[in-house]
């Protein structure tokens, strides 16, 4: 198994084989918590305009969650926040998800044979699923902060998945804790309390909380259906 780690939207565009788009803070963490909170369907899009148009098309059961440059756009129902997924009323809803990094990575990975979204919360499930597929090529794409700046949490998640695929599961508890004073420090800034509360940090770094993968299937230009696939041991 040939495993490559890439970054940003360009990395997604260059990805080959089974591809994992990684966004720990916070796109795919938010997606996992949304499924856990009872959404019936998840659709990723790459622009707010597409999100609004799709909500209009789908009707009353559709909601929009996400961010652009960390801010919740006016008209979105929820931000890109795991905390909001736990506190909001999501059961039975179709969630349209639009973010600066994560969902853009999904819709740009045209060369992938199969594609998944991942964060630390489901990294183990992703590694287990890919191990069952046993592909020749795997590309792990760390989307980074706003898809333009390397992010320690995404690179940590990528290396963790890579190591598991190679048969070496390592203890990353200290590395996760170190994120609090590194890329995760913004969650503890009082100025960001409504935008990205401290609870988001802890929810996003709850390693292997979920035993399911997020499989992405491209449906239209700039749009992908995200399917929850539970892992049975």
Secondary structure, DSSP 4 states (H G I P E B T S, - for coil): -EEEEEEHHHHHHH--EEEEEE-TTTHHHHHHHHHHTT-SEEEEESSHHHHHHHHHHH-TTEEEEE-BTTBPPTT-SB-S-HHHHHHS--TTPEEEEE-SSHHHHHHH-TTEEEEEEE-GGGHHHHHHHHHHHT-SEEEEEE--BTTTB--HHHHHHHHHHHHHHTT-----HHHHHHGGGTTTGGGG-GGGTTTS-HHHHHHHT-TT---EEEEEEEEETTEEEEEEEE---
